[in-house]
């Protein structure tokens, strides 16, 4: 499999999603949320939105996005107004990052756990649960940089990547959206799982933030594919008309002092054999 360049001029692309037949992503340092169609043209959907990261949609179609530095989840209402959906600063102890939204509108939001960009010592983080009404509670604790997440098994299981733990954790999701039965879904020693996507066979494609590669792993830890990206990659997503297009976002560095204003980030695609699981999230 080889990569095809779709788009350049990105500072730092993150939070990718396949939605309404378009590829969506956030750009941390250009402060935008964009979508890309089959023609490869970038459409800036929302500008001047702070430092956006994870994206998700409520059941009624309204967009949720993470504003990292203020530690909030923002909402784009039907009239285009951007409002605060939830303040998660009481749970998040570092910049917020990824989000996954279930079919009922409950959102699970990760955070760094510490000031990584400021050089603080590592500390674990709590995962926030944001309910559809914007109320916030702790969903899980003691996570080693919770990052890309997927919801599988018809909404019964949450799988969370630990970028600093080199593993994926799984939780049972109760009817009230609370989590239980924490367990290791897969260990990926020596890798830093970041943004990810699940396919129709239950395999998870993830960007390895340490290895300049996109990796596919299955439950139990078997790595089935490793695709070099040539540059650092922090997020990937399955999409395309038949679900077999694998998108990867790359850039030279994640630190704002090295990435902001550079436009060195790129969007790439390749084709895989197993399509995305359209019933799982994302």
Protein Blocks (a to p, Z undefined) as FASTA:
>chain_A
ZZddfbghifbdghiaceehiacdddfklopacdddfkopacdfbghehjadbddddfko
pacdddfklopaddddfkopacdfbdcklmmgcdcfbdcddfkopacdddehiafknopa
cdddddddddfkopacdfbghiehiaddddeehhpaccdddfklopacdddddfkopaeh
iacfbdcehiacddddddfkopacdddfklopaddddehiiafbdcdehiacfbdcdedj
nopaccddddfbfbfklmgonlpaccdddddfbdcdfkbcZZ
